[in-house]
Amino acid sequence: MSDPSIPLDWIPSIPRRYATTAVDALLVLVLFIVPTVVLPEGEVSRVFRIALAAAAVLLYEPLGTGHWMTLGQWLTGVRVRDMKTGRPIGVPRAWGRIIVKMLLGVVSFLLLPVTPGRRALHDMASGSIVILAKSEVDFARWASHGGLADDTAVGVRT
């Protein structure tokens, strides 16, 4: 795809991106805290909490993002898609995406205002883009034509 710019009305706002991440982070936090409060102190419960936290981080977002959607993505109406095909990115790339996101933290989001398609560093690293769910069909059509819509180049439209 020669021009990675897409119509901005297909892209979620920056506050919506933050809200999506906040909902998913809150859910993972709850999955970690609830067993801590409910289970008695002891080696078994400590190991269970660690396993649950690891599963939440290593499975929840990669499976949700890679194949379907996370709770945050569902509530905010966004989807993570392959930049070139418009399809879900798959679990291996979703794992890579979450690892970069975790390593870089907030720094990953700093480029949102200035990159084409409001892509964060973890989106660029995984070849993904976050789009609005209502634009999924239009984006997939656009991406499958190499960034062309109706045989003409599409620039960033505001």
N, C-alpha and C positions, 0 to 999 in steps of 0.2 A: 504494500500500500504506500504510494508515494506521498500522500498528504494525510497525516494522521488527524487533521482537524475534523470535527464533526459538529453538527448543529448543537448549540448550547441548550436548546430546549429538550434535548434527549438526555442531558447530563444533570444529575442532582446538584442542588446547591451545596455550598461548603457546610452550612449548618446541618443540612440533612445528612451529609457524610459523617459529621461528628456525632449526630444523634444515633445513627446506625451503629457506629463503633461503641458508643456509650451503652446502648441496650445490650449488645452482645457481651461487653465487658462486665456489665452488671449481672447478667445471667451466669457467666463463668464464676464470678465472685460468689454468688448465691450457692452455686453447686459446691463451692469450696467451704463456705461458712456453715451451711445447714448441717452437714455431717459433723462438723466440729462442735456444734451446739447440742446435737441430738445424741451422738455417740459418747460413751463414757471414755475417760482418759485411759490410755493403755497402748501398748505396742501395736495391736491389731487395728485399732481405730486410727492410729497415726499413719500406718501403712495404707489403710483404706483411703484416708483423706488425701494422701500424696498421690495414690493411684487415680482417684477421682479427679483431682486437679490436673494431673497429666493427661488423662483422657479428655477432659473438657477442653484443654488447650490443643492437644494433638488430634482430636477427632471432631469435636463440635464444629469449629469454623472450617477446617479443611473439607469435611464431608458436606456440610451445608453449602459452602461456597463452591466447592468443586462439582457437585451434582445438582443441588436444589437451591435452597436459600437458607440463611440463618433466620432466627427470630427477628433480629434487628433489621435485616434486609426485608423481611416480609412486612413488618410494621411500618417501615419508612418508604416502602415501594421502590426499592432499588435492587438491581441485580449485578453481579460481577460476571463479565463475559470476556471471551477471547477477543482481543483487539482486531484480529485478522478474519475471524469466522463468525463472530457474534454468538457462538455457542458457549455453554458452560466450560470452565477452564480445566476441569478434571481434578482429582484429588492430589496427584503429585505436584502439580503447579500451585494448587491451593496451599499445600504444605510449604512450599518455597515462599509463597506470598506471605503467609503468617509468620514464618521465621524472620524474613526481612522486616516485616511490620513490628515484630517484638524486639528485634535487635536495634532498630532505629527509633522506635517509639514515636514521639511527637514530631521529630525531625522529618520522618517520612511524609507527613502531611503538609510541611511548609511550602512545597511547590504547588499545591492545589490551585492557588489563584493565578499562577503564571504559566502553567503547562497546557498545551492543547488537550481538550477533553477533561480538564481538571484532574489529571492523573497524579497520584501520589507516587513516591519512589517505589513502594512495594507493588504498585500496579505496573510500573514500567519494568521492574525486575521480573515480573511474572508474565508480561505480555498481555495484561488484562486491562479492562476499563470498567468503571462503575457507571451504569446507565439507569435511567428510570424504567421501571417495569412496563409502563404504558408505551415506551418507545422500543421495546424489545424486538418487535417484528420489523420496524423500520430500520433499526440499527443492524439487524442480521442481514437484511437485504442490502443495505449500504456496504457492510463489511464484505459480503460475498461478491460484490462487484469491485473489490479493491479500493474502496473509498469513493466510489463513483455512484451517483444517483441519477437515474435516467440518462446514462452515458455522458454526464457532465460532471466536472469536478465539484465537490462540495467543500466550501470553506467554512470557517466558523461563522455561524449566523447568530446574532444576538436577539 
